[in-house]
């Protein structure tokens, strides 16, 4: 009887967390804009999470950020 080799499972990424590209698409902005928005001098920064060099955006936080920045004419 052969033994099965243990398979390495890829860690599951929370679908709630978006990459820079996904967050830019979600907000309808360019990758450049979303990267520049994280600069300390930026006036309006969507909330983000940093894991070392990895940046992620919570969909819930982005929706709240959009709501907070809604303006009426």
C-alpha positions, 0 to 999 in steps of 0.5 A: 500500500502506497502512502500519499504524500502530504500536500501543501495547502495554499493559505486562503486569502480572505476575499474581503481583502483586496490587492492594490490592483483590485482596490483600484478597480473597485474604486475606479482609479488608477494604480498610480493614484492608489499608490500615491494616496498612501503617501504621508502628505496625501490628503485623502487616503483610503484605509489600508493594511500593510503586511511588510511590503504587501498592501491590502484593502478591506472592501468594508473599509473602502465602502465606508471611505466612499460613503464618508467622501460622498459630496452633494452638489 
